[in-house]
Amino acid sequence: MSAQRPDQLSDPSAKSSDLSQRALLWIVASGFFMQTLDTTIVNTALPAMAHSLGEPVLNMHPVVVAYTLTMASLTPASGWLADRFGTRKMYFATILVFVIGSILCATAHTLPQLLAARVVQGIGGSMLLPVGRLAVLRSVPGAQYIAALASISIAGQLGPVVGPVLGGWLVESLSWHWIFLINVPIGTVGMLAVLRFLPNDLLPAAPRFDVLGCALLSGCMVAFSLALDVPFDDNRGAWSAALFMLAALTVWLYWLHARRHERPLFRLGLFGEPNFSIGLAGNLVCRIGFSAVPFLLPLLLQVRLGYSPLHAGLVLLPAAIAGTIAKPWIAPLVKRYGYDNFLLVNTILVGGSIVSFALITPDWPIALGIAQLSVFGAANSMQFAAMNSVTLKGLNKDDAGSGNSLFSMVQMLAIGLGVTIGGTLVNLFKDPSGAATSFSFQITFVIVGVITLVSAWVFRKMDPRYFR
């Protein structure tokens, strides 16, 4: 890299451009932090929210699902909206909708009101990262783009670490309403920064967006999630079966639609790449299992073991810290043992550690609990990276963007499904009085752990030549 001349170093326009780039990275990183924070901060606050709203705590999991499912449904539209209206306008609107949704969440007086508000918040949250990432791509030179994305990703990793602890602290010190209200000052500063620093990009006319394709896939995700959430008592099995059939119908209709559409949301050729399809299925199955854990553990600790919200949030810290420490191990381990062997062993570790949470009781040694959470956090962190890489690795340049968008949808869908399945299972095995028992949590941890273990079998179906 050549040295800069003194006149370049003192050039006001160069300094202004550098300041704008740094501000842009801070804006996008803050948005990503808010998105990931609100995925996890709610978990430790659910018992307090249930008490305030007069709802059974086992009925509160839709608060998490409504947010993640909305994000999964609308993520594919984010790129087109940014092209159509410009990244500056869209990012400002995205933060504004997110802040409005947060205010509506904090002022909700009933569970239906809170769920509707979480949908509004999810509409904004679905576009915080994709539109922000696009703004960085258009404003940061290619040589600096990878470093810029790496700095943004750090903010995303902090969200799940800070979320449970911050949520617990806010509930104890103030009230559960503040887990949403903290987004208001952050979002307000973000909107002002967008108007000040983001370029007002004027783009040519964007290509037509596949609205019907997006609606069909979104309908499939919603129907499938609701089908799993329907109680199996009170003769509601027929309603659940109807929702499963609706989900299957929308998939079939999308297949017919994509065959005829010139520019479908996701072209069918994507699914013809076997390793991508199998990797996508493995990701979905695996993530369902370990996405249930951040929801189930705070609930178990507070409802059954009597922990305070803050204490429950602090207990989850070992998993987050171990996950951060384990990240540098991924590349050397994959290089030495190969993706196939690494995914087999690591998936067993993740699934086994989830099953082991069934052993947690009031008398369980704290040191053993920390060890369990550390193993889960480290294996979980490495599983994320390995699954992401192995799923997208074989896509060609033309399919990389579309495949990554579909992969993002599946990731968000899996979080919602994990919470839905976890909440449904705890409800299914509750005692006759309607209270969650130790057994209901134990059997739930075993089942979601086994679901994760099944993904090891799915990953073994991938072409061995792909791992060379």
N, C-alpha and C positions, 0 to 999 in steps of 0.2 A: 504493500500500500504506500503510495507516494505521499510525501509530506505536503501539507498545505502551505501556500505562500502567506506572508504576513497580511497582505491586503484581503485575502480570503478569510483569514481569521477575524478580521475586524469588519467584515462586510455585514451591515445591518440586516440585509435580506436573508443572508445565510443563517444568521442568528435567529431571525424570526421564523424561518422554516424549521430549524432545529427545535425551537420552543414549541411550535405547532405540532410537530411529530411526537415530542414527549408528552404533550397535553393529550393528544389523541390516544396514545397508549394508556395513559392514566384513566381516560374516560371509558375506553373499552374494557380495561381490566376491572374497573369499578362495576360496570354493568354485568360482567361475567361473574364477579363476586356476589352481587345481589341475586343473580339467577340461581347459582348453586347454593347460596346461603338459605334461600327460601325453600329449597328442596329438603333441607335437613333441620332447619331451626324449629319447625313446627313439631317435630317428633317428641321432644321433651316437654312440650307445652300441652299436649293433647289431654291429659287428665284434668289440668286446670281449666282448659277450654270446655271440656265436657261438663264439669261442675258448674261453670258460669252459665252455660247455655241450657242446663237442665237435661242433658242427654247422657245415656249410658256411655261409658268410655269406650266400650267395644263397638260403638256405632260411629266413631270419629275417624276411621281410616279413610273414608271418602274425601276428607279435607286434603290429604296428601295426594290421592289419586286424581282428583279433579284438576289439580295444578299440573301434574306431570302428563296426564293424558291430553290436556289442552295443548301443552307444548309439543308433544309428539305429533298431534294432528296438524298444527300450523307451521311447523319448522320448514317444510318444503316450499311454502309460499314466500318465505322471507327474502330469498334471492331475487325472485321476480318483482316483489314489491319495491325492493331497493333499486332495481333497474328502472322500474316504472316511475317512481317518484323521487329518486335520488337518495343517497345514503344519509345526507344531512337531515332532510325532512323526515325520513323514516326512522332514523335513530332518535330524533327528538320526540316523534310521536310514540315510539316504542317505550321510551322512559316515562313519558307522560301517562300512557295507559297503565304501565306497571305501578306507578305511584298512585293513580286513581284506584286501581284494584287493591293496593295495600290499604288505602284509607277506608275503602268499603269493607275490607276484611276486619279492620279494627273497630268499625262501628256496627258490625253485624250483631243482631240480638237473637237470632235463631240459626239452627244448623242449615236450613235451606238458603238463608241469606248469605251465610258464610261460604257455602259451596258455590253459589252464583258469583260471589266476589272473588273466589279463588280462580274461577274460570276467566274472569276479566284480568286478574293478575297473570294468569298463565298465557293469555294472548300477548301481553307485553313481554313476558319472560321468554316466550318462544323465539323472539327475534333479537333479543339482546346480544347474544353471541354471534349468530350468523351475519346480521347486518353490521355489527361492530367489526367482525373479522374482514368483511368485504370493504369497509371503510379503510382499514389498515392496508389491505391489498392494493387499493387504488391510490393511497397517499404515501406509502413507504417504499423506497427503492428496493428492487429485487434482492440486492446483496444484503440488505438489512431485514428482510421480511421474516426469515426463519427465527432470527434472534428476537424480533418483535413478538411473534406468536409465542415463543418460549416464555417471555416475560408475562404475557397475558395469561398463559396457562397456569402460572404460579398462583394468580388470584383465584382461578377456578378451583385449585387444589386446597386453598385456604378455607373456602366456603364450608365444605363438609367437616373440616377440623374445628372451625370456630362455631358452626351452627348449633350443635347440641349443648355446648357449654354456655354460649351466649343466650340461647333460648332458656335454659334453666335459670341463669342469673337474672334475666329480665322478668321471668315469671315470679321469682321469689322477691326481687327487690321492688318491682313496680306492679305489673300485671301482664297477662298474656297478650293484651292489645299491643304492647310495645314491640313485640316481635315483628309486627307489621309496620308500626309507626316509625321505626328507625329508618325505613326505606324512604320516607318523605324528605328529610334534609339531604340525604345522599343523592336522591333522584333530582331534587331541585338544583343542587350544585351541578349535577351532571347535565341537566338541560341548559343551564346558563353556559357551561363550558362548551357544549355542542354548538350553540349559536356563535360563540366566540372563536372556536378553533377549527371546527370541521369545515372543509371546503364545500362550497355550494355547487356540487357537480351537476352539470347538465348533460344528460345522456341521450343518445338516439332512441327512437321508439323501441321498447322492449318487445320480444316475441310474445305471442299469446300464451297465457298460462293455462295449463290443463286443469281447469276448475273441477270438471266432472271426475277426473281421475283422483284428484286430491280428496273430493267429497266421498268417493267410494271407499278409499283406503281409510279415511278418518272414520267413516261409518262402521267399517269392519272392526277397527280398534275399540271404538266405544261399545259396540254391541258385544264383542268378545269379553271386554272387561266387566260390563254389567252382568253378563251371563254368569261369570264366576262369582259375582258379588250377591247373587240372589240366594237367600236362605233356602236350605233344603227341607225346611219344615213348612207347615201350613199349606201343603199341596201346591207349592210354587214351582215344582219341577217342570211343569209344562211351560211356564213363562221362561225359565232358564233355557229349556230346549229350543224354544222359539228364537231366543236371542242368538244361540249358537248357530241355528239355521240361517238367521239373517246375516251373521258374520260370514258364513260360507257363501251365501248368495252374493254378497258384495264383492268378495274375492273373485268369484266366477264372472261377475259383470265387469270387473276391472280387466280381467283377462280378455274378454271380448272387446272391450273398449280399447285397450292398448294395441290389439292386433290391427285395428282400423285407423287409430289416430296417428297423424303424421309426427307429432312431437308429444308422446305420452309422458306423464309425470316420471315414470320409471319404465324404460323400455324392457320388453320381455327377454331380450337377449342377455340382460344382466343375470337373470335366474338360470340361464343356460350355462353359465360359468360354474361348474360343480363346486369348486372350492369356496367360491363366494357364497353360494346358497347354503352349503353345509356349515360354513363359518358363521353365517347369519343365524341359522337355526341353533347352533351351539351357543352363540352369544346370548340369544333370547332365553334358552333354557337355563344356562348358568347364571345369568343376571337375575332371573326370577328368584332363585334361591337366595343369593346374597343381598338382593335389594330389600328383602323382607327383614333382614337383621337390624338395620338402623331404626326401623319402626317397632319391632318386637322387643328388643332389649330395653329401651327406656320404659316401655309399657310394663314389662315384667318387673323391672327394678322398682317402679313406683307403685304399681297396683298390688303386687304380691309380696315384695320385700320391704316396702315402706320407705324407700329412698326419697329424699327431697328432689325437686326438679334439677337443681344445680348439681347435687351429688350424682344423679343419674347421668347428667351430661359429662361430668368429669370422669366417670367410669369408662366412657367410650374413648377417652383420649389415648390410651395405649395402642388401640387399633390404628388411629390416625398417625401417631408418631412412628409406629413400626412400618406402616405403609410408606411413609416418606423415606425412612432409612433404607428400605428394601429396593427402592427404584433403581439404584446403580447396579444391583445384582442381575437384573433381567437379561441384558445383552450378553454378559459372559456365560450365564447358565444356558441360554438358548444356543449360543455358538458352540458350547461344549457338548450338549446332549441332544440338540435338535428340537424343533417345535413340537414334534409328535410326542417324544418322551417327556419333554418339559410340561406340556399341557396335560398329559395323563397324570403325572405325579402331582402337579400343582393343583389340578382340579380336585383330586382326592383329598389333598390337604385342606382346601377351602371347604368342601362338602363335609369332611370329617370334623373340622373345627365348628361348623354350624351345628352339627348333630351334638357335639359336646356341650353346647350351651344348655341342652336339656338337663344337664347335671347340676346346674346352678340352683342352690337353695340358700336360705338364710344362714346356714352353718357352713357354706362352702368357703374354703380358705381364700382370702383375698389374693395371695400370691399366685395361686392356681388360676384364679379368674383373670389376673393380669396376663399370665402366660397364654391362656386361651385366646384372649383378645389380641395379643401381640402376634400369635401365629396366624389368626384370621386376617388381621390387618396387613401383614407382610405378604401372605399368599394372595390375598385379594388384590393388592396393588399390582403385583406381578402378573396376575391373571388378566387384569384390565389391559395392560400393555401388550401382552402376548396375543390375546384374542383380537385386539384392534389390528395389530400388524398382520396376523395370519389371515384375517378375513379380507382385508383390502389389498394385500400384497400382489395378488394375481390379476388385478383389474388393469386394462389398458388405459391410455391417456383419455380417450373419448368417454370412457365409462367411470373414470375416477371420481369426478364431481357428483354425478348422479348416485353412484354407489355409496359415497360418503354421506350424502343426504339421507338415503334410505337407512344406512347404518345408524345415523343419529336418531331417526324415528324409532328404530327398534330399541335403542338404548333407553330412550325415555319411556317407551311402551313397557319395557321390562321392569322399570322402577315401579310404574303403576300396577302392573300385574303382580309383582312381588308383594307389595303392600296389600293389594286386594286379596290375594290367596292367603297371606298371613293372617289378615283380619277375619276372613271367612272361616279359616280353620279354628282360630281361637273361639269364635262365636259358636262353631259347630260342636265343640267339645266343652262348652261352659256347663256349669251345674244347673239344675232345674230352676233355681232362683234367678238365673240370668247373670251370675257373677263368674268371672274368669277364675279358674282354679290353677294350681300348680301343674296338674296333669294336662290341662288344655294348652298351656305354654310348652310343656315338655313334648307332647306329641306333635305340636306344630313345628318346633325346631327340628325334630327328627324328619318330618315330611319334607320341609323346605330344604333341609340338608341333602336328602336323598334326591330331590329334584336337581340340585346342583351336581351331584355325582353322576346323574344320567348324562349330563353334557360331556363327560369324559368319553362315553361311548359314542356320542355324536361326533366329536372331534376325530375319533379314530377312523371315521368313514372318509376322511379327506385323502386325496391322492398322495401317497408317500413321496412321489417325485417332487411334489410341491415344496417339500421341506428341505430339499437339498440346497 
